[in-house]
Amino acid sequence: MDSCEFWLTHDEEWFERVLWSDEKWFVLHPSPNKKNTVCWSPENPNKLVPCKKAQGQKVMAWVGVVDGKCQPVHWFTGSVNSDAYLEMMQTVVWPAVRARATRHQYWFQQDGAPPHVTAPVMDFLHSKFGGRVISRNSEHRWPPYSPDLSCLDFCFWSLVTAQIVRSEPQTLEQLKELVEDFARNMDEEQLRKMARHTRRRAELCRSEGGGHFEHLL
């Protein structure tokens, strides 16, 4: 609630100046989800579906959105620890935005995953963004367990996933290229609208006392 109250002291344009960030696992050839995949038939179709593999090919992407632009997609190899996350911040994220971040007073948002909030990472973020950091372990906290408030969670990842389903990539390299092309070619106004819509979600979060509000959209 406190986070939403703070956000609502700003107009919609402020939300465009927040660098919203998130990571997502992408799985090549995901198995059907038995809770979501349903086959309707007037008779027993004896339909077989593959069971989930113990280990499937997968890769993790980081994406950031700010000022109507997607930042370069970063792919993590192996586990994401503090060192890997900090290296990405130093060599990928900051170089991509530093020419505009101070002039336009960009903010940086991240969730509270442990690799995000170690002392070296937070020190680096505060050295670049000053007090304009929305995160666990910062003055302006990111609410825990709140995907409803992240424009990447409530919009961007869904659009990317739908594109992957339509395109059916056969290799991880094809999957990566598809995600990168999608991010690179997203319409600027669509990205700005996506960020501005976060304010509406903050309003609903406040009106619902911090409870679920998706049903009100």
PyMOL commands that set and color helices and strands:
alter all, ss='L'
color gray80, all
select helices_A, chain A and resi 2-7+12-16+82-101+114-116+119-129+147-149+151-167+172-184+188-207+214-216
alter helices_A, ss='H'
color red, helices_A
select strands_A, chain A and resi 18-27+58-66+69-70+74-76+107-109+133-134
alter strands_A, ss='S'
color yellow, strands_A
deselect
rebuild
show_as cartoon
